[in-house]
Amino acid sequence: QSSLPTALQDKYVLTRRIGTGVCGEVRLAFERSTCRKLAVKIINKKNFQSEGTATRNAETEIQILQRVDHPCLIKTEDFYQTEDSYYIVLELMEGGELFHRVKSQQQLNEGVAKLYFYQMLCAVQYLHRNGIIHRDLKPENILLSSNEDTCLIKVTDFNQSRILEEAALMRTLCGTPSYLAPEVFTHASTTGYGLAVDAWSLGVLLFVCLSGYAPFHESFSENSVKEQIIRGEFTMVPSKWRRVSNQAKDVVRKLLVVDPTQRMSVDEALQHPWLQDQQMLQTARSLMYPEGEDALPAAAPSDAPVAASMEVESSTGE
Ligand SMILES: C/C(=N\NC(=N)NO)c1ccc(NC(=O)Nc2ccc(/C(C)=N/N/C(N)=N/O)cc2)cc1
């Protein structure tokens, strides 16, 4: 409770640390007026990044957090800052970080991995459609809404995120082109390769969910992890991948492509056969848009048996 802003303390009680990050920690908090449980991310300004970068990143992150609105993106309630820290008050994701879920279960069963991965794709597609690159997608930044396998996931931590400034590119193109590099004109420099970095990270995330281990690791080859990544040299250990379907492996292989212009995009991944799974899509939709059910006319009791039998059918249809 050292130099916590008094305004923050007036509204919330901060208790134990529930998460740690490179540039800060996450504390469990209670809103005094409602006793609601919340999470508070505390970001130290004087962390490894230079003063300027940390401040600029935090400003961008706060702008993004206030602007985005998607069921699979973390919702924030409040912001505070002192001269040495930022405080972001956000909804508490009771299931904690995906990182710990995968670690405790060794590897996720394929159906669960597909449900989580689909939601991640929806969240990142929304960001990309709004010209935002996340740039730091990893299991610590994917939060789970409950301790159930079937749960909502939310993407968090926009500290490394960038807003694609199309306007900046337009200004550049108005100037004299004679000194501009070719990639400034090609797709690569605008929405193209920039967004593709998130597709790569989603490939690593899916690899970890399906197998329980990281695709690029110093123990897999005499090459450094950086070398392995640059070469796209990943290893699918047979014992870990035996029960994983070929379609799931195909998604991973098409995302972990070194050339960003050849890499499958988030939009293309959403069209991949592995994700055309009606039962999973139905479950995801009911998690993401629960009010959607209320919008439907309440099924008359006579309809119930049909729905039940359809349920049985779809579960065997898997
Ligand atoms: C329920 C629970 N734990 N439950 C428990 N321990 N028993 O009860 C729990 C819940 C949530 C979390 N994590 C969590 O919430 N992370 C998180 C990480 C980053 C950010 C942000 C915005 N980052 N922005 C920046 N700039 N970062 O550097 C926000 C949240 C961990 C454990």
The ligand as a Gaussian input file, in Angstrom:
#p B3LYP/6-31G(d) Opt

LIG

0 1
 C       -8.450000     -15.015000     -10.507000
 C       -6.989000     -14.944000     -10.502000
 N       -6.307000     -15.531000      -9.591000
 N       -6.895000     -16.159000      -8.598000
 C       -6.078000     -16.499000      -7.565000
 N       -4.880000     -16.323000      -7.605000
 N       -6.813000     -16.924000      -6.515000
 O       -7.896000     -16.171000      -6.272000
 C       -6.287000     -14.180000     -11.521000
 C       -6.981000     -13.293000     -12.293000
 C       -6.326000     -12.543000     -13.252000
 C       -4.953000     -12.684000     -13.424000
 N       -4.238000     -11.963000     -14.343000
 C       -4.588000     -10.796000     -14.925000
 O       -5.627000     -10.220000     -14.747000
 N       -3.617000     -10.352000     -15.714000
 C       -3.517000      -9.168000     -16.391000
 C       -2.346000      -8.963000     -17.071000
 C       -2.150000      -7.776000     -17.743000
 C       -3.118000      -6.799000     -17.719000
 C       -2.846000      -5.544000     -18.401000
 C       -3.929000      -4.600000     -18.726000
 N       -1.592000      -5.292000     -18.670000
 N       -1.161000      -4.165000     -19.214000
 C        0.199000      -3.930000     -19.147000
 N        0.692000      -2.772000     -19.611000
 N        0.974000      -4.847000     -18.681000
 O        2.306000      -4.696000     -18.597000
 C       -4.290000      -6.995000     -17.071000
 C       -4.513000      -8.186000     -16.378000
 C       -4.260000     -13.599000     -12.651000
 C       -4.917000     -14.335000     -11.693000

